[in-house]
């Protein structure tokens, strides 16, 4: 293939990126390596993104701006269009909201050529928008698992390959030849669109090199980042991994990477469930996991001893066997590691007698899910309160209102010993009968 003398093609999908675009562009213009091109694929932005791109492309002929023929607001299609138009020997698929170190291109392309690698993985900073500062966060490159290795053949890491990096496009330099030879492109998927692409490329690569340097400042919680809106697509992660599994099977690679795949899936499942804040989305995903996802993602296709940790095995079994609320109460704070039994409340025996309850605790997913479950089950929840009711949702009322309603039980959801003691002291100081307090754990 003729790469037209361009060593690297930087490809960025653009949609309403004016808030971050200038800073991203300036950091690319300052790159120490000069023989690269920047392909922006614009997808019908309604803000000032088009004008910003026009100004920069007018002063630097390395910049090419492409436009999707049909506005889709779909990053997968935009990146694929960029790949198909790229002239570089290697590709960097970057975010429009990130900031890049000036030697990003130089260090990655030099490492690829020195080692003959198809892929170069590198690390990143977690950038804080409010403080305009970075912090080190080992969420992009798993330095512990990598153990300082400089380069490796993927089949040498068959049991943990997918745990070595975060499955992003933007922290890897990748060979254009690899993508074309194995026909690897991004799937049209809203959300975690780059996961299948990244891990498939790793699976097919002959050699992978690692740069233990932070070359990108990632705005992990930027607007339009799918991780900030996980409740909007609770099934996206499943679809990405299911697609990856099916693609690995087509290429006769699944048996090679089956253990790595299942362990990565279990890590992601637990993480998804932990980070959800919306009860409806949580229950929808949890139900789907119990009905089919655990099975279709192959979590019963490896032996117990092949799980990377005992905790991962316990999480799988807990999801299979526990009701959603039971899981929330037991999995939080790693109580599940001790395999405690679900605590049945004493008021269960009083349900038919019109029992009334109050809830004490902060507005987290476990408390909110339990509150909704009680309401739907026709238990009279007279009040939900906490130490400080300021800034909470309208459901949460004052302790004084709780006293006035005089519930039969006061439920404290998922407390530790010290927290429960503090709750009782607080309620006692307010003249509340703490004999009514029930610990739900």
NORHU-V891270 format. One record per residue. N is the residue number from 1. RES is the residue in one letter. SS is DSSP state (h for helix, s for strand, l for the rest). NEAR is the number of other ideal C-beta (glycine too) atoms within 8 Angstrom. Layout:
BEGIN
[[N/RES/SS/NEAR] [N/RES/SS/NEAR]]
END
This chain:
BEGIN
[[1/X/l/5] [2/X/l/3] [3/X/l/10] [4/X/l/5] [5/X/l/5] [6/X/l/12] [7/X/l/12] [8/X/s/17] [9/X/s/16] [10/X/s/13] [11/X/s/14] [12/X/s/14] [13/X/s/11] [14/X/s/14] [15/X/l/14] [16/X/l/8] [17/X/l/14] [18/X/h/11] [19/X/h/6] [20/X/h/12] [21/X/h/13] [22/X/h/8] [23/X/h/8] [24/X/h/17] [25/X/h/10] [26/X/h/8] [27/X/h/12] [28/X/h/10] [29/X/h/8] [30/X/l/7] [31/X/l/14] [32/X/l/8] [33/X/l/11] [34/X/l/5] [35/X/l/7] [36/X/s/15] [37/X/s/13] [38/X/s/11] [39/X/s/13] [40/X/s/12] [41/X/s/15] [42/X/s/14] [43/X/l/15] [44/X/l/8] [45/X/l/12] [46/X/l/4] [47/X/l/7] [48/X/l/6] [49/X/h/14] [50/X/h/8] [51/X/h/7] [52/X/h/12] [53/X/h/14] [54/X/h/9] [55/X/h/8] [56/X/h/11] [57/X/h/11] [58/X/h/5] [59/X/h/5] [60/X/l/7] [61/X/l/3] [62/X/l/7] [63/X/s/11] [64/X/s/10] [65/X/s/9] [66/X/s/11] [67/X/s/7] [68/X/l/13] [69/X/l/3] [70/X/l/4] [71/X/l/6] [72/X/l/7] [73/X/l/6] [74/X/l/9] [75/X/h/9] [76/X/h/11] [77/X/h/11] [78/X/h/14] [79/X/h/15] [80/X/h/10] [81/X/h/11] [82/X/h/16] [83/X/h/13] [84/X/h/6] [85/X/h/9] [86/X/l/12] [87/X/l/8] [88/X/l/13] [89/X/l/9] [90/X/s/14] [91/X/s/15] [92/X/s/14] [93/X/s/12] [94/X/s/13] [95/X/l/11] [96/X/l/12] [97/X/l/12] [98/X/l/14] [99/X/s/9] [100/X/s/13] [101/X/l/9] [102/X/l/8] [103/X/l/10] [104/X/h/13] [105/X/h/14] [106/X/h/10] [107/X/h/12] [108/X/h/16] [109/X/h/14] [110/X/h/8] [111/X/h/13] [112/X/h/14] [113/X/h/7] [114/X/h/6] [115/X/h/10] [116/X/l/6] [117/X/l/13] [118/X/l/12] [119/X/s/15] [120/X/s/13] [121/X/s/12] [122/X/s/17] [123/X/s/11] [124/X/s/13] [125/X/s/11] [126/X/s/11] [127/X/s/12] [128/X/s/9] [129/X/l/8] [130/X/l/4] [131/X/l/5] [132/X/l/5] [133/X/s/6] [134/X/s/9] [135/X/s/7] [136/X/l/7] [137/X/l/7] [138/X/l/8] [139/X/l/6] [140/X/l/11] [141/X/s/15] [142/X/l/9] [143/X/h/9] [144/X/h/6] [145/X/h/8] [146/X/h/10] [147/X/l/5] [148/X/l/6] [149/X/l/7] [150/X/l/6] [151/X/s/9] [152/X/s/9] [153/X/l/8] [154/X/h/11] [155/X/h/6] [156/X/h/6] [157/X/h/11] [158/X/l/10] [159/X/l/8] [160/X/l/10] [161/X/h/13] [162/X/h/12] [163/X/h/11] [164/X/l/12] [165/X/s/12] [166/X/l/7] [167/X/l/9] [168/X/l/10] [169/X/l/11] [170/X/l/13] [171/X/l/14] [172/X/s/13] [173/X/s/13] [174/X/s/13] [175/X/s/13] [176/X/h/15] [177/X/h/9] [178/X/h/14] [179/X/h/14] [180/X/h/8] [181/X/h/6] [182/X/l/10] [183/X/l/6] [184/X/l/9] [185/X/l/8] [186/X/l/13] [187/X/l/10] [188/X/l/7] [189/X/l/13] [190/X/l/7] [191/X/l/10] [192/X/l/11] [193/X/h/14] [194/X/h/13] [195/X/h/12] [196/X/h/15] [197/X/h/13] [198/X/h/13] [199/X/h/12] [200/X/h/13] [201/X/h/16] [202/X/h/14] [203/X/h/13] [204/X/h/11] [205/X/l/13] [206/X/l/4] [207/X/l/12] [208/X/s/14] [209/X/s/13] [210/X/s/13] [211/X/s/12] [212/X/s/7] [213/X/s/7] [214/X/s/10] [215/X/s/14] [216/X/s/15] [217/X/s/11] [218/X/s/12] [219/X/l/13] [220/X/l/9] [221/X/l/7] [222/X/l/11] [223/X/l/6] [224/X/l/7] [225/X/l/12] [226/X/h/10] [227/X/h/7] [228/X/h/8] [229/X/h/8] [230/X/h/12] [231/X/h/8] [232/X/h/5] [233/X/h/9] [234/X/l/12] [235/X/l/9] [236/X/h/12] [237/X/h/13] [238/X/h/11] [239/X/h/11] [240/X/h/15] [241/X/h/15] [242/X/h/10] [243/X/h/11] [244/X/h/13] [245/X/h/12] [246/X/h/8] [247/X/h/10] [248/X/h/13] [249/X/h/9] [250/X/h/6] [251/X/l/9] [252/X/l/6] [253/X/l/10] [254/X/h/10] [255/X/h/6] [256/X/h/8] [257/X/h/13] [258/X/h/11] [259/X/h/10] [260/X/h/14] [261/X/h/15] [262/X/h/15] [263/X/h/16] [264/X/h/11] [265/X/h/12] [266/X/h/13] [267/X/h/11] [268/X/h/10] [269/X/h/13] [270/X/h/11] [271/X/h/8] [272/X/h/12] [273/X/h/12] [274/X/h/6] [275/X/h/7] [276/X/l/13] [277/X/l/5] [278/X/l/8] [279/X/h/9] [280/X/h/6] [281/X/h/12] [282/X/h/15] [283/X/h/10] [284/X/h/10] [285/X/h/14] [286/X/h/12] [287/X/h/9] [288/X/h/11] [289/X/h/11] [290/X/h/8] [291/X/h/6] [292/X/h/7] [293/X/h/10] [294/X/h/12] [295/X/h/8] [296/X/h/7] [297/X/l/12] [298/X/l/12] [299/X/l/11] [300/X/l/7] [301/X/l/6] [302/X/l/10] [303/X/l/4] [304/X/h/5] [305/X/h/4] [306/X/h/9] [307/X/l/13] [308/X/l/7] [309/X/l/6] [310/X/h/7] [311/X/h/9] [312/X/h/13] [313/X/h/10] [314/X/h/11] [315/X/h/13] [316/X/h/13] [317/X/h/8] [318/X/h/12] [319/X/h/13] [320/X/h/8] [321/X/h/5] [322/X/l/10] [323/X/l/6] [324/X/h/11] [325/X/h/10] [326/X/h/9] [327/X/h/13] [328/X/h/14] [329/X/h/16] [330/X/h/13] [331/X/h/12] [332/X/h/9] [333/X/h/5] [334/X/h/7] [335/X/h/11] [336/X/h/12] [337/X/h/8] [338/X/h/5] [339/X/l/5] [340/X/l/9] [341/X/l/3] [342/X/l/9] [343/X/l/9] [344/X/l/4] [345/X/l/9] [346/X/h/7] [347/X/h/12] [348/X/h/7] [349/X/h/5] [350/X/h/9] [351/X/h/8] [352/X/h/4] [353/X/h/5] [354/X/l/5] [355/X/l/11] [356/X/s/13] [357/X/s/15] [358/X/s/15] [359/X/s/15] [360/X/s/13] [361/X/l/11] [362/X/l/5] [363/X/l/8] [364/X/l/7] [365/X/h/11] [366/X/h/12] [367/X/h/14] [368/X/h/10] [369/X/h/14] [370/X/h/15] [371/X/h/12] [372/X/h/9] [373/X/h/9] [374/X/h/11] [375/X/h/8] [376/X/h/6] [377/X/l/6] [378/X/l/4] [379/X/l/11] [380/X/s/8] [381/X/s/12] [382/X/s/10] [383/X/s/11] [384/X/s/13] [385/X/s/13] [386/X/l/11] [387/X/l/3] [388/X/l/5] [389/X/l/8] [390/X/l/4] [391/X/l/3] [392/X/l/8] [393/X/l/5] [394/X/l/3] [395/X/l/7] [396/X/s/10] [397/X/l/9] [398/X/l/7] [399/X/h/10] [400/X/h/7] [401/X/h/10] [402/X/h/15] [403/X/h/10] [404/X/h/6] [405/X/h/10] [406/X/l/6] [407/X/l/12] [408/X/l/8] [409/X/s/14] [410/X/s/14] [411/X/s/12] [412/X/s/14] [413/X/s/12] [414/X/l/12] [415/X/l/11] [416/X/l/6] [417/X/h/6] [418/X/h/6] [419/X/h/9] [420/X/h/12] [421/X/h/8] [422/X/h/8] [423/X/h/12] [424/X/h/10] [425/X/h/8] [426/X/h/10] [427/X/h/13] [428/X/h/9] [429/X/h/6] [430/X/l/9] [431/X/l/5] [432/X/l/11] [433/X/l/4] [434/X/h/8] [435/X/h/4] [436/X/h/10] [437/X/s/13] [438/X/s/11] [439/X/s/8] [440/X/s/11] [441/X/l/9]]
END
